[in-house]
Amino acid sequence: MIIDCHVHVAAMTQVHGCTSDQLLKTVPFRFMRWRLGMVGNDEHTERQIESKLVETLNATPELDAAVILAFDQVYTDDGIPDPARTHLFVTNDYVIDLCRKHRKMLFGASVNPLRKDAVAELERCVAAGAVLMKWLPIVQSFNPADERFIPFYEALAHYKLPLLSHTGGERTLIRLNEEYAPPALLELALKRGVTVIAAHCGTRSAPFETDYFDQFVRLVHQYENLYGDTAALNLPMRTHAFDGIFKDDVVKSRILHGSDWPVIAFPAPTRIGVLSSIELMKEKNWMRRDVLIKQRLGFDEAYWQRAAKVLRNVGDIFAS
């Protein structure tokens, strides 16, 4: 079973979360909205996004399923929601509902560990069929190395729910604290037995950012429960990671497929050739283009099947 473990959706209505006006004005968001044909910030736009996601998945026959990611809001240090600093919020309930309606969608939960009911919400998400937990600490504004999160990590380990946590740079969303980018901050979770998937393998997203790929590689050799994903690695600032992945058999054995849709996928002529790159750019479905690029790069069958083995209870979900 081939699964894309890293796919986003946006919420435009307060009942399902929010997308702030400030975020909607950023260049990456304006580009993605233009490409997807979205112009509003209302319930109609939200339905359009859902329809586009369904259409995109159905037009990617190489994939059996995709993990659709909720995105919890920002909280204050004492566990109170902080709407003034929340620029993207997609409720767990909204994604649960999407996944119940669409068989190729799997529930990726998101719970900010600062919230007062964090463990209870995690358990609710597990009961609703969550296959992983999604974090983006530099946007959600918390430090994964905070020892107050130990009970949350113990709950993740108990329920065998993998943690997909963003590592490295970020330019699509509004960053609140870039000090929370290093993969090494996830060592507390790793030591508590959590299966961690370092999204983007610690790579930078823009020139002059710190790149943590070497740190990610070191940690993979140190912790057997650490994985990475290939989400957004087809962006120019991140493609260098492919060389490091393919030359290190241990790292290569810990990489999961992810696209980061609706982030665009660019083929790299230096790796797959100019003619192949031109051919792949003709594929307008960015999710499928991402798959086709990685096929040309030479990822083996184990790579394509790995997410189904790492995520929680995928076999049971599709058997039901």
N, C-alpha and C positions, 0 to 999 in steps of 0.2 A: 504494500500500500504506500503510495507516494503522497506526502503531505507537505504543504507549504506552512511552516510553523509561525509565520510572521506577516500578518495581513491586517491593515488598519481599516477602520470605519469612523466616520465623524457623526456627531449628533448636533442637530440644529435647534431642537426644541428643549425647553427647560425640563420637561418630563423625562427626557432621555439623556440629559447632560447639557453641554453647551460648547460652542466654538466662539471665542471672543472676537469682537470687531478688530481688535489689534492684531490678532493672529491672521484673520482673513485678509488683512492688508499687506502681509509679508510677501516677498517675491516668490518663494517656493509655493506657498498656498495659492497665490493668485495664478501661478502657472498650472498647478494641478487642477484647480477649478476650471480654468479655461480649457484644458485638455479634456476634462470629463464633461464639459458642457454645462457646468453649474454656475448660476449667477446669483441666486438668492441666499437668504439665511433664515429659512423658515421650514415649516413642515413639508411643503412641496419639495424643497431642495433635499431634505432628509430622505424622502421617498425616492428621489432621483438617485441619490448615492447608493441606497440599498439596491435599486434596480440595476445600476451600473456594476455593482459588485457581483450580483447574481449572474448577469450577462457575461462578465469577465471570467468568472469561475467556469461557467458552462462552456465557454469558448476556449478553455484550456484543458483539452482532453488528457494531457499528460498527467494531470493532478487528479487524485481521488478525493482530496479534501483540502481545506485550508483552515487554519486557526484564526478566528476573527477576534481581535483584541479589544477588550474594554480598556478604559483609561481613567483611573481614579483621579479625583481632584486634589488640589494642594490643601494641606492642613497646617495649622499653627503647631508650634512645639508642644502645646498642651492638648492637642488632639481635636481642635475645633476647625471646621471647614473654613477655608480662606478664599472666598470667591474673587476677591480683588486681584489675587495672584494666579488664579486658575484660568488658563487660556484654552485648554482642551479638557473636556470631561465627557466620557462616554460611560454610562452606567452599566453595571453588570446585568441588570434586568433587561436592558435593551438588547445586549448581545445574546443573552439567554433566549430571548424571544426570536431573534434572527435565526439562531441555530436550531430552534424547534421547527421553524418554518422551512428551512433550507437544509437538505440532507448533507450537502457537501461542506457545510460549515460546522466547525468545532469551536466550543466555547473557551476563549482565553480570558480568564478572570483578571481583574486588577484591584488590588487592595493596598492603599497607602498604609504602611505599618505604623504611622503616627496616629491614625484614627483610634479612638477609644475602644471601638468594637472590632478591632482588626482581626483577631483570631475568630471571633464569632462570624464575621462576614466571610472569612476564608472557609470556614466549615459550611456555611450556607452555599457558597459557590461550589464546593466539592460535591455537596448533595445534588446540585443542579447540573452536574456533569462536566465541571471544569477539567480541562486537560493540561493546563499550565497556569502559572501566575505571572503577570506582566508588570514590570516596573520600568520607569525612566527617571532615575533619581535626580539628574541635573535639571529636569523640568518639573518633577513632582516635589522637589526640594526636601530631600532627606538623605542622610548618610547611611549607606548599607552596613557600615561597620559599627553602628550605634548598638551597644550591648542591651539597650532596652528592647531590641527586636528579637532577642534570643527565644522567647516563647513563640513568636511568630515562626521563626526558623524551625523550631522543634515541631510545630504543627505541620509545616510543609513537609518535613521529613517523615512524620508519622503517616500522613496521607499519601506519601509518595507523589506529591504534586511538584513538578519541576518549576523552577524560577527562571523565567526569561527576563534578564535584566540588561538594559541598554548599557554599553560600555563604549568609551571613546567619545568622539565629537558628535555634534548635533547642530544642524542648520535649518531644519524644516520647522521645528517648534521653538517657542521662546524659552531660552535657558534662564534658570533662576540661580543656579550655583554649579559652575563648571568644575569645582573641586571634587564633585562626586562622580567624575568620569572614569577613574582608574579601575580596571578589573580587580586589582588587589583588595579593594574595599569589600569584595564579596567573599573574602577568606573566612569571615566569621560564619557565614552561611555554609560554606563548604566544610568547615570543621564540625558543624552541627549535623552533617549528613545530608544536606539538601543537594539534590541534583540541580546544578546551575547551568543555564545556557547563556553565555556571554554574547548578547546580540552585537553583531558587527565586528566581533573578535577584537575589540579595543581600538579599531582604526580611527584615524582622524577624518573629519568631514570637510575640512577647508585647509588651505595653506597656512602654515605658521601655527596651527594647533599642535598640541602634544599628541604624538601617536603612541598608543599603548599595545601595539600588536606583539612586540617582543615580550612584554610583561605577560600578555595572555598566553603566549607559547610556553613561557617558564611555568606558569601556573598549571597548564594542561599536563605538563610532565610531573608536577607535584601532586595533583589531585585527580584521582580516577573518576570523580563525580562532576568534573567540569567539562562542558562542551562549548562549542561556539556555533553561530549560524552565519549564513552567507547573505543575510538581509542587507541590501544596498551596497554589496561589494562590487556591483557593476557600475558604481559611480566612479568617476576618474580619480578622486582623492583616496578611494579605498581599494582599488584594484590590485595594488601591490601585495595585498594579503594573499592573493591566489598563489603567488610564487612561494611564499612561506608555507602555505598549506600543503602544496604538492611535493615539496622537498622534504617534509617531515612526516614520516608514516604514523607517528603517534598522534600528531595534530590532525592529520587527514582522517584518522579513524574516529575523531570526536566532532566532526562537523555535520550540522543538520541543514537541510534545505529551507531557506526563507527568502522571500522576495522584498519585503517592506512595501508592498503595493499600498497606495498608489504612487510611490516614488518611482521615477522613470529608471529604466535599465538601458545602459549604453554598452554596446559591444566594444571590446578593446582591440583595435587592429593589430597592435603589437603582439597579442596573444593568440588571436584566431585568424588573422589575416585580413587584408583590406576588403577583398571580394566577399568573404563571409560576413564581415561587419556590415557592408552595404546591403547584403541580402537580408540580414536580420533586422536592420532598421526599417525594412518594409513591413514588418510585423507590428501592427498598430496596438495589439493587445499587450500591454507592458508586462502583465503577469506571465503570459506565455513566452514573450520575448526573453524574459529573465530565465525561464526554464531552458529555452533553446540555446542561449548563450552558454549556460553551464553544461549542457550536453556537449557542445563544441569544445569547451575547455577540457573535457575528459573526466568529469566526476563519475565514479564507478557506481555500480548497482547498490552497494552498501550505503553510500551517501544518500541515494534517493529513498531508501527504505528505513533509514535510521530514525527519523522523527517518529514513525509509527511505533518504534520500540522504546523510545525514551519518554514520550508523552504518556499521561495517565489514562489507562483504561480505554484506549482507542479501539481495540478489538471488541470489547464488550459493547461499546456505543454502536458500532456498525453491525454487530450481531443482533442487536435488539430490534 
